[in-house]
Every structure is written in C-alpha cells, then in structure tokens.
Amino acid sequence: MLEDIEVAAAAVVRLAGGAPLRSTLLVADPRDWLALDAAVREVAWHRSQSLSQWDRFAALPTDLTQLGESQLALALCHRDGRIRQQAVRPAARRPGLLPLIVIRCADWVGPVRERARQVLCERLDVNAALDLAPLILLVGRRGKGAFGVDVLGQVLSRASPTQLAALLTASDRMVRRYAYRLAVEGRRLSAVELARSAVRDQDSVVQDLCATAALTALGDEHAQADVLSPLLSARNPRIRAAGVTGLRRAGRPEQAEPFLSDRSALVRACARYVVRQTGGDPTAWYRERCDAPRDPALPPGAVIGLAECGNRADAGLLWPLLTHPTTGVRARAVAGLRALDCVDAKRLRPLLDDPGAGVVRETVVALLPSAHQLPTDWLLERTSPELPRHVRVGAFRLLAAQGGIAALRAAVGLLDDPDAKLRIWAGQSVQRWHPPADVRRGDPEVAELLDRSRHLFSDYVLRRRKWEAGLDS
C-alpha cells in the first residue's frame, strides 16, 4: 500500500522506468490509486531534477498511444491538464487503467473531466462496477465526484441478485451502505432478508436502514414472524426497538409487554408506547413487579423502568430493592432513586462497600452532589489497597468532589496504588490541585503532601503551588 508520499513517489519513479502497475501498487485498493494520482504531481513539482527516469518520462511523445500501460497511467495523473486530456482516450482501451479514468471524472479541469465521463459511461459494465465501487464512492466524496456515483447506481441497477449480494457482503463499509440503499430503493430485498441483514451487519447505518425498510415492507409480507423474530432478538437495542414498534403495526401489541423490562432504555420506551396505544398501563406493570423485593426473577429493567414513568411516591418500592440479591437490581434501584430525586446520602452510603462494581458506580453518581455530607475519614479508609478496586475508585471520586486538602490527601495516597489506571488518575488529580480558600495557609500537611508528589511537577510549578498555599518557596 502506498501509505505515505515517500513510498508513493518511489512507486512513481519505478512506473516511469516501465515497472508493471500490478507489481508497483495494490490495484484492488482504491487508496493506492488516489495516492498514485497525488504522487505524480509531487514528483513533477519537487523531485524531478534529481530523477533521471522521471526526466526521460517528462519528454512525452506527441502520440500518447505509443506509451505503455505504466507510463500512460502517469500521463493520466500529469500536472498538465492537456496531457491528462490526451491520455484519456488511449487509456480507454486498457481496462487496467479504468480506475484512473474514474479519478479523472472528478478532475478540476473541465475538458479532462468531460472526456473521462464519456469514457466511463462507455466502459463501465456491471462486472467493472463491482470492482470499482469502492473507488467510485471514495472519489464521490470530492466536489465533482457525484457523476461517477450516479453512473455506478445506473449500472448496478442491472446487477443480478448474485452480483448485488457480493456488494452487500463487501468488507468496505461504505460499499455496503451504498449497496443496501440501492437494494432498498429498488425493492430488491424482501422484508425477511432486510430483517436478517439488520441483525447480521455490524454497521449501525446499515442496521438502521434495513430495520426501517423491513418494517415499511411488513404490511406486504405474510410471514410477519420471520421478520419480527430476528429484530426482537437482536443484540443491538436500536434493532430491538424497531422490532417492538413493528409489533403494533403487525397487530401483535401484546407481545411488547415483556420488553417493558428490557436492558435498553430505548427499547423500554418503545414498549411503553406500544402498550399505552392499546390501553395498557406500563406504570402499574412495573409497580406489580417491584412490589416483590426478594423475587430473584425480578428483571433490573423493570426497576429502572418504574423510575422512568413513575413518580416520587414510587421510591417506596425502590428502597427495599437496595438489598436485593441480584447486583443489577440493586444498581438500577439506586439509579431509579436518583432519577426520582429521592437520594438520601445516609441510607445510600453503605452501598459504597457493595461487592458489585455497578452498584458502587451508581451510588457514587447519586452521592456526588452531596459528597460534602460524607465523612472524609470514612471515605479515606476506603482507598486502602486491601479493598476492591471499584470501592477505591468510588471513594476517590467522592473525595475529589469534596475538594480541599481531603482531595489532595486521597490523591497522594493513591500514587502507589496497585492499579496502574488509578495511579494515573491520582497523579492527574494532584497536578490539577490548587489550594481552595478554606485551606489554612501555611498548613504543614499540604507541604508534606506536595513534597511526596514532587516527581509530578517541575521545580517552578512546585514552588508556585507552595506559594499559593502560603508555604515557603
């Protein structure tokens, strides 16, 4: 691959000496063709004086049909627009140079551009379009590159299902997006095929395009289960949400109820919409399930779902869930209390020692606004290296929110933490620390902490920090 200009320039010199195209660049890689196009001008402008092979090539014959394929490729990229224009017609008879014709279709010189476009319309068939699609779409991003994309669409509209399938499974994400848009616009795929593609493809744009198109075509399909089933079981929440929305259109809204407790907020919201459209009450559904605080089968999504559509009175159902045996339920209960604005720092504080990292994370987020209400010494004890990492991280975040000397004390204490990432965070916190107004000026503890972390500062910055704290410089 001609990844940088130096490599590409060396390839240009080899081509000028007659080296074959296929041994000089990866002809299947569109980026190599674009690199070659740019490198020819780079060599011509800046390097030709010291390159005898290029000097010989620069003396082009009047009749460019005498040139070999490699030299004709260089002529198509020449800095002189008249030479590029003359090279288009001879290049049209060489299929291996069609990629450069595609590039010239977006040329900045009008006559070159028009001649190249004529050749492209004459020479581009379905087989060539399949090979050149990545390059055409890449050139299509340029200011005058839309013409090639339009021609590509016209040619591919005649592609057989097998040929189109090759584009739909291409490794190039841009090619797959374009191919699926063509397939959707031309109704080349059934709703079942679109649903399967939405689940199978890894690109989010393709997923959304196919899921939306599958639901649009749902009314024309008899096998609705074959369409909705893959959407509803997809790992991607956007695809599941599309499937849940499609249940109403398919006349099966009752099947949306289990998705009220989905792990994704988007899916839960779509399920609530479908249930409400048929007269159901999602809030009552959530309350019924959360009213059994020890039920091991309680889904975490039902807990946070109650907070999403309930009111502050529903906090009474969430507090008992803080002792639920399932980590996810405890975490969602904390998140629900925060969403309902019912946080009680004293009641939530014990959860900072929870064995579940997700529970501690949610608890820290809930307690950050009231971090100053928490006892500093109690939090400092939880930065001990003997405790689990998630407990240390949670305590450190709350101490940092408290600010002042407590934040500096915690950060310096974690500079030797066994976890590398936590050490880095602690070091960054020390470097950002400035003495607030409530820190006693000349405090010897501040001096001692800054000295312990002197390796994090330059001499000037350390003196500055000490001066800010009222210490001797």
LOLONU-671651 format. One record per residue (C-alpha): x, y, z; residue number from 1. Coordinates in Angstrom, 2 decimals, m for minus. Layout:
<recs>
X	Y	Z	resi
X	Y	Z	NUM .
...
</recs>
This chain:
<recs>
X	Y	Z	resi
0.00	0.00	0.00	1 .
1.26	3.48	m0.88	2 .
0.62	4.80	2.60	3 .
2.84	7.89	2.58	4 .
4.08	10.29	m0.05	5 .
7.66	8.96	0.07	6 .
6.56	5.42	m0.78	7 .
4.15	6.70	m3.44	8 .
6.84	8.88	m5.00	9 .
9.20	5.91	m5.23	10 .
6.41	3.95	m6.96	11 .
6.01	6.77	m9.49	12 .
9.70	6.61	m10.37	13 .
9.51	2.84	m10.84	14 .
6.47	3.24	m13.13	15 .
8.33	5.87	m15.15	16 .
11.02	3.29	m15.69	17 .
8.48	0.81	m17.06	18 .
7.65	m1.27	m13.98	19 .
4.25	m3.01	m14.29	20 .
1.32	m1.46	m12.48	21 .
0.34	m4.65	m10.67	22 .
3.77	m5.10	m9.14	23 .
4.00	m1.46	m8.06	24 .
0.70	m0.85	m6.31	25 .
m2.26	m2.76	m4.93	26 .
m4.64	m2.30	m7.83	27 .
m7.57	m3.55	m5.73	28 .
m7.05	m0.84	m3.11	29 .
m8.70	2.48	m4.07	30 .
m6.38	4.39	m1.76	31 .
m3.37	3.28	m3.79	32 .
m4.83	4.79	m6.97	33 .
m5.51	8.09	m5.19	34 .
m2.01	8.07	m3.69	35 .
m0.53	7.46	m7.15	36 .
m2.52	10.36	m8.60	37 .
m1.20	12.74	m5.93	38 .
2.37	11.40	m6.01	39 .
2.83	12.03	m9.75	40 .
2.33	15.74	m9.19	41 .
4.54	15.64	m6.09	42 .
7.40	14.16	m8.12	43 .
6.82	16.53	m11.03	44 .
6.89	19.65	m8.89	45 .
9.52	18.87	m6.29	46 .
11.70	15.90	m7.23	47 .
12.13	15.64	m10.99	48 .
15.52	17.43	m11.18	49 .
17.34	14.55	m9.49	50 .
15.42	11.65	m11.04	51 .
16.71	10.63	m14.44	52 .
13.93	8.12	m15.04	53 .
11.32	10.80	m14.46	54 .
13.27	13.20	m16.70	55 .
13.05	10.69	m19.51	56 .
9.34	10.24	m18.97	57 .
8.75	14.01	m18.85	58 .
9.68	14.19	m22.55	59 .
6.34	12.72	m23.63	60 .
5.77	11.82	m27.28	61 .
3.14	13.70	m29.24	62 .
1.19	10.48	m29.78	63 .
0.39	9.09	m26.36	64 .
m0.82	5.82	m27.84	65 .
2.86	4.85	m28.03	66 .
3.11	4.75	m24.25	67 .
2.98	1.53	m22.26	68 .
0.37	1.00	m19.58	69 .
2.57	2.22	m16.72	70 .
3.62	5.42	m18.49	71 .
0.08	6.04	m19.71	72 .
m1.06	5.79	m16.09	73 .
1.42	8.53	m15.20	74 .
0.19	10.63	m18.11	75 .
m3.36	10.37	m16.73	76 .
m2.06	11.89	m13.49	77 .
0.19	14.52	m15.13	78 .
0.16	18.02	m13.71	79 .
m0.56	19.42	m17.19	80 .
m4.31	19.20	m17.88	81 .
m3.76	18.99	m21.64	82 .
m1.67	15.84	m21.21	83 .
m4.27	14.31	m18.91	84 .
m6.94	15.07	m21.50	85 .
m4.90	13.50	m24.33	86 .
m4.25	10.40	m22.21	87 .
m7.92	9.62	m21.56	88 .
m8.78	8.14	m24.97	89 .
m5.74	5.84	m25.24	90 .
m6.36	4.73	m21.64	91 .
m9.94	3.79	m22.51	92 .
m8.61	0.81	m24.46	93 .
m6.77	m0.50	m21.40	94 .
m9.16	m1.95	m18.76	95 .
m6.42	m1.82	m16.14	96 .
m6.46	1.99	m16.25	97 .
m10.20	2.40	m15.71	98 .
m9.60	3.32	m12.01	99 .
m7.68	6.41	m13.15	100 .
m10.50	7.26	m15.55	101 .
m12.79	7.25	m12.51	102 .
m10.49	9.71	m10.75	103 .
m10.35	11.95	m13.82	104 .
m14.18	12.12	m13.79	105 .
m13.75	14.45	m10.82	106 .
m10.82	16.35	m12.37	107 .
m10.60	20.07	m11.66	108 .
m10.14	20.80	m15.39	109 .
m13.45	20.79	m17.29	110 .
m12.32	19.26	m20.63	111 .
m10.47	16.45	m18.83	112 .
m13.50	15.79	m16.70	113 .
m15.94	15.68	m19.62	114 .
m13.81	13.34	m21.72	115 .
m13.26	10.98	m18.78	116 .
m17.00	10.91	m18.08	117 .
m17.74	9.92	m21.66	118 .
m15.28	7.05	m21.39	119 .
m16.69	5.92	m18.06	120 .
m20.23	5.77	m19.46	121 .
m18.97	3.73	m22.41	122 .
m16.75	1.30	m20.49	123 .
m18.38	0.74	m17.12	124 .
m20.34	m2.52	m17.09	125 .
m21.71	m4.46	m14.12	126 .
m18.56	m6.54	m13.57	127 .
m16.32	m3.48	m13.67	128 .
m18.72	m1.62	m11.38	129 .
m18.45	m4.35	m8.77	130 .
m14.66	m3.96	m8.74	131 .
m14.60	m0.17	m8.91	132 .
m17.41	0.58	m6.44	133 .
m15.03	1.35	m3.51	134 .
m13.00	3.79	m5.61	135 .
m16.04	5.45	m7.21	136 .
m17.64	6.02	m3.81	137 .
m14.36	7.35	m2.41	138 .
m13.97	9.78	m5.32	139 .
m17.65	10.63	m4.90	140 .
m16.77	12.49	m1.71	141 .
m14.90	15.07	m3.77	142 .
m16.51	18.24	m5.02	143 .
m17.16	16.98	m8.54	144 .
m17.37	13.28	m7.75	145 .
m21.16	12.83	m7.82	146 .
m21.21	11.94	m11.52	147 .
m19.36	8.66	m11.00	148 .
m21.69	7.68	m8.17	149 .
m24.73	8.33	m10.38	150 .
m23.28	6.19	m13.17	151 .
m22.48	3.46	m10.65	152 .
m26.09	3.43	m9.48	153 .
m27.41	3.17	m13.05	154 .
m25.11	0.27	m13.85	155 .
m25.73	m1.62	m10.62	156 .
m29.49	m1.37	m11.13	157 .
m28.94	m4.06	m13.78	158 .
m26.93	m6.31	m11.44	159 .
m28.17	m9.82	m10.81	160 .
m29.07	m10.93	m7.25	161 .
m25.77	m12.80	m7.03	162 .
m23.78	m9.77	m8.13	163 .
m25.66	m7.49	m5.74	164 .
m25.04	m9.95	m2.90	165 .
m21.30	m9.52	m3.42	166 .
m21.65	m5.81	m2.61	167 .
m23.99	m6.41	0.31	168 .
m21.31	m8.53	1.99	169 .
m18.31	m6.40	0.98	170 .
m15.71	m5.68	3.64	171 .
m15.83	m1.97	2.76	172 .
m18.46	m0.37	4.99	173 .
m19.10	2.47	2.54	174 .
m19.81	m0.02	m0.26	175 .
m22.26	m1.99	1.89	176 .
m24.15	1.17	2.82	177 .
m24.45	2.19	m0.80	178 .
m25.49	m1.29	m1.92	179 .
m28.20	m1.55	0.72	180 .
m29.56	1.87	m0.20	181 .
m29.78	0.73	m3.82	182 .
m31.45	m2.52	m2.77	183 .
m33.99	m0.71	m0.59	184 .
m34.80	1.93	m3.21	185 .
m35.15	m0.71	m5.90	186 .
m37.07	m3.11	m3.61	187 .
m34.53	m5.81	m4.38	188 .
m34.76	m7.41	m0.92	189 .
m37.76	m8.84	0.90	190 .
m38.70	m7.77	4.41	191 .
m37.33	m11.05	5.77	192 .
m33.96	m10.52	4.04	193 .
m33.82	m6.94	5.31	194 .
m34.55	m8.05	8.88	195 .
m31.82	m10.67	8.74	196 .
m29.38	m8.12	7.32	197 .
m30.22	m5.66	10.10	198 .
m29.23	m8.29	12.66	199 .
m26.22	m9.66	10.80	200 .
m24.43	m6.50	9.67	201 .
m22.08	m4.79	12.14	202 .
m22.51	m1.27	10.76	203 .
m25.08	0.86	12.60	204 .
m26.10	2.76	9.44	205 .
m26.87	m0.49	7.61	206 .
m28.69	m1.82	10.67	207 .
m30.99	1.20	10.91	208 .
m31.57	1.32	7.16	209 .
m32.51	m2.36	6.93	210 .
m34.63	m2.41	10.08	211 .
m36.63	0.62	8.93	212 .
m37.08	m0.82	5.45	213 .
m38.13	m4.20	6.88	214 .
m40.87	m2.56	8.94	215 .
m42.00	m0.47	5.95	216 .
m42.41	m3.66	3.91	217 .
m44.04	m5.53	6.78	218 .
m47.55	m4.88	5.55	219 .
m46.75	m6.56	2.24	220 .
m45.43	m9.74	3.92	221 .
m47.41	m12.71	5.17	222 .
m44.54	m14.19	7.18	223 .
m44.51	m11.43	9.84	224 .
m42.98	m13.73	12.43	225 .
m39.96	m14.27	10.18	226 .
m39.48	m10.50	10.04	227 .
m40.10	m9.55	13.66	228 .
m38.43	m12.50	15.33	229 .
m34.84	m11.62	14.29	230 .
m35.42	m7.93	15.07	231 .
m36.77	m8.65	18.55	232 .
m33.88	m10.96	19.37	233 .
m31.13	m8.67	18.05	234 .
m28.30	m7.64	20.38	235 .
m28.39	m4.05	19.14	236 .
m31.02	m2.07	21.12	237 .
m31.95	0.09	18.11	238 .
m32.89	m3.03	16.17	239 .
m34.89	m4.45	19.09	240 .
m36.66	m1.11	19.45	241 .
m37.61	m1.21	15.77	242 .
m38.97	m4.72	16.25	243 .
m41.04	m3.67	19.26	244 .
m42.50	m0.76	17.30	245 .
m43.32	m3.17	14.47	246 .
m45.45	m5.29	16.83	247 .
m48.15	m2.65	16.83	248 .
m48.18	m2.43	13.05	249 .
m48.35	m6.21	12.85	250 .
m51.35	m6.27	15.14	251 .
m49.50	m8.06	17.95	252 .
m49.06	m5.34	20.61	253 .
m49.48	m7.81	23.48	254 .
m46.05	m9.20	22.66	255 .
m44.47	m5.83	23.55	256 .
m45.14	m6.29	27.27	257 .
m42.03	m8.40	28.07	258 .
m39.88	m5.66	26.54	259 .
m41.02	m3.21	29.23	260 .
m38.13	m4.60	31.29	261 .
m35.55	m4.65	28.50	262 .
m31.99	m3.69	29.46	263 .
m32.11	m0.77	26.98	264 .
m33.92	2.48	27.82	265 .
m34.78	2.95	24.15	266 .
m36.46	m0.46	23.91	267 .
m38.36	0.13	27.17	268 .
m39.64	3.47	25.88	269 .
m40.86	1.89	22.63	270 .
m42.53	m0.91	24.56	271 .
m44.33	1.59	26.81	272 .
m45.57	3.43	23.73	273 .
m46.97	0.24	22.17	274 .
m48.60	m0.88	25.43	275 .
m50.21	2.50	26.00	276 .
m51.58	2.57	22.45	277 .
m53.66	m0.50	23.28	278 .
m54.92	0.82	26.62	279 .
m52.30	m0.81	28.83	280 .
m50.71	0.78	31.90	281 .
m46.90	0.29	31.97	282 .
m46.58	2.01	35.35	283 .
m48.94	m0.47	37.00	284 .
m46.98	m3.31	35.34	285 .
m43.72	m2.01	36.81	286 .
m45.23	m1.49	40.27	287 .
m46.58	m5.00	40.36	288 .
m43.16	m6.48	39.72	289 .
m41.20	m4.17	42.02	290 .
m43.59	m4.93	44.88	291 .
m41.76	m8.24	45.45	292 .
m38.34	m7.04	46.75	293 .
m36.90	m10.51	47.26	294 .
m38.07	m12.03	43.98	295 .
m34.88	m13.45	42.38	296 .
m36.53	m13.32	38.96	297 .
m37.11	m9.56	39.12	298 .
m35.52	m8.08	35.95	299 .
m33.32	m5.00	36.51	300 .
m35.04	m3.26	33.58	301 .
m38.35	m3.31	35.46	302 .
m36.75	m1.43	38.37	303 .
m35.37	1.45	36.31	304 .
m38.48	1.37	34.13	305 .
m40.59	2.24	37.18	306 .
m38.45	5.31	37.77	307 .
m38.71	6.32	34.12	308 .
m42.50	6.53	34.13	309 .
m43.42	6.64	37.85	310 .
m43.44	9.43	40.42	311 .
m41.65	10.18	43.68	312 .
m44.11	8.06	45.64	313 .
m42.69	5.03	43.83	314 .
m39.43	5.48	45.72	315 .
m41.10	3.46	48.47	316 .
m40.92	0.43	46.18	317 .
m37.28	1.06	45.28	318 .
m35.73	1.42	48.74	319 .
m36.29	m2.25	49.71	320 .
m34.61	m3.30	46.46	321 .
m31.25	m1.98	47.71	322 .
m30.82	m5.33	49.48	323 .
m31.93	m7.47	46.55	324 .
m29.66	m10.49	45.90	325 .
m29.15	m9.52	42.25	326 .
m26.43	m6.92	41.59	327 .
m28.23	m5.45	38.57	328 .
m31.42	m4.89	40.57	329 .
m29.53	m3.07	43.34	330 .
m27.73	m0.89	40.80	331 .
m30.97	0.00	38.96	332 .
m32.68	0.75	42.28	333 .
m30.01	3.34	43.09	334 .
m30.29	4.79	39.58	335 .
m34.08	4.91	39.96	336 .
m33.90	6.78	43.24	337 .
m31.59	9.31	41.63	338 .
m33.97	9.69	38.66	339 .
m36.87	10.32	41.07	340 .
m34.76	12.84	43.03	341 .
m35.13	10.79	46.22	342 .
m31.46	10.36	47.16	343 .
m30.75	10.02	50.88	344 .
m26.97	10.13	51.43	345 .
m27.17	8.44	54.83	346 .
m29.19	5.47	53.53	347 .
m27.13	5.06	50.35	348 .
m23.71	5.35	51.99	349 .
m23.42	1.64	52.95	350 .
m23.70	0.72	49.27	351 .
m20.23	2.19	48.67	352 .
m18.98	m1.12	50.10	353 .
m21.21	m3.23	47.84	354 .
m19.46	m6.20	46.17	355 .
m20.99	m5.22	42.84	356 .
m18.97	m2.66	40.88	357 .
m22.12	m1.45	39.07	358 .
m23.85	m0.76	42.38	359 .
m20.92	1.31	43.64	360 .
m20.74	3.26	40.37	361 .
m24.43	4.16	40.54	362 .
m24.12	5.05	44.22	363 .
m21.20	7.37	43.57	364 .
m23.10	9.17	40.81	365 .
m26.08	9.56	43.15	366 .
m23.92	10.87	46.01	367 .
m21.67	13.25	44.08	368 .
m23.98	16.28	44.61	369 .
m23.94	15.62	48.37	370 .
m20.31	14.49	48.66	371 .
m19.60	17.11	51.35	372 .
m22.10	15.39	53.64	373 .
m19.99	12.22	53.74	374 .
m17.32	11.79	56.45	375 .
m13.90	12.35	54.93	376 .
m12.04	9.91	57.17	377 .
m14.57	7.17	56.41	378 .
m14.00	7.71	52.67	379 .
m10.22	7.76	53.08	380 .
m10.39	4.33	54.74	381 .
m11.98	3.04	51.53	382 .
m8.94	3.99	49.45	383 .
m6.91	1.28	51.18	384 .
m5.21	m1.13	48.73	385 .
m6.73	m4.10	50.60	386 .
m10.21	m3.15	49.39	387 .
m11.62	m3.98	45.92	388 .
m10.66	m1.65	43.11	389 .
m14.21	m0.41	42.48	390 .
m14.53	0.60	46.13	391 .
m11.26	2.57	45.97	392 .
m12.32	4.28	42.75	393 .
m15.70	5.24	44.19	394 .
m14.21	6.67	47.37	395 .
m11.61	8.60	45.39	396 .
m14.27	10.17	43.15	397 .
m16.23	11.37	46.17	398 .
m13.12	12.71	47.90	399 .
m12.17	14.56	44.73	400 .
m15.67	16.08	44.72	401 .
m15.13	17.25	48.30	402 .
m12.03	19.12	47.18	403 .
m9.61	20.85	49.51	404 .
m6.95	19.03	51.45	405 .
m9.08	15.86	51.55	406 .
m8.84	15.53	47.78	407 .
m5.08	16.08	47.85	408 .
m4.63	13.62	50.71	409 .
m6.57	10.93	48.83	410 .
m4.78	11.51	45.53	411 .
m1.29	11.41	47.05	412 .
m2.21	8.27	48.97	413 .
m3.21	6.54	45.72	414 .
0.02	7.37	43.88	415 .
1.30	3.95	44.99	416 .
m1.95	2.09	44.32	417 .
m1.52	m1.39	42.77	418 .
m3.83	m0.43	39.90	419 .
m1.97	1.46	37.14	420 .
m5.02	3.33	35.87	421 .
m5.95	4.54	39.33	422 .
m2.36	5.71	39.88	423 .
m2.59	7.78	36.70	424 .
m5.91	9.33	37.75	425 .
m4.47	10.14	41.16	426 .
m1.41	11.78	39.61	427 .
m3.56	13.89	37.32	428 .
m5.68	14.95	40.30	429 .
m2.58	16.06	42.20	430 .
m1.36	18.06	39.20	431 .
m4.73	19.83	38.91	432 .
m4.99	20.59	42.63	433 .
m4.93	24.20	43.81	434 .
m5.44	25.24	47.45	435 .
m9.01	26.49	47.91	436 .
m9.87	29.42	50.14	437 .
m10.82	27.21	53.10	438 .
m7.39	25.54	53.31	439 .
m5.29	27.01	56.12	440 .
m2.37	28.93	54.69	441 .
0.99	27.53	55.68	442 .
m0.51	24.13	56.59	443 .
2.47	21.76	57.06	444 .
0.40	18.79	55.86	445 .
m0.02	20.47	52.48	446 .
3.73	20.96	52.29	447 .
4.36	17.33	53.16	448 .
1.83	16.07	50.56	449 .
3.29	18.29	47.83	450 .
6.78	17.09	48.66	451 .
5.66	13.47	48.39	452 .
4.38	14.18	44.89	453 .
7.22	16.44	43.73	454 .
8.03	14.00	40.89	455 .
4.79	15.11	39.22	456 .
5.85	18.78	38.99	457 .
8.62	20.85	37.58	458 .
10.56	22.87	40.19	459 .
8.81	26.05	39.07	460 .
5.27	24.59	39.32	461 .
6.01	23.04	42.72	462 .
7.24	26.39	44.06	463 .
4.13	28.01	42.61	464 .
1.81	25.52	44.34	465 .
3.58	26.06	47.65	466 .
3.37	29.82	47.25	467 .
m0.37	29.54	46.57	468 .
m0.71	27.56	49.81	469 .
1.21	30.17	51.78	470 .
4.28	27.97	52.21	471 .
7.89	29.00	51.94	472 .
9.09	28.66	48.35	473 .
</recs>
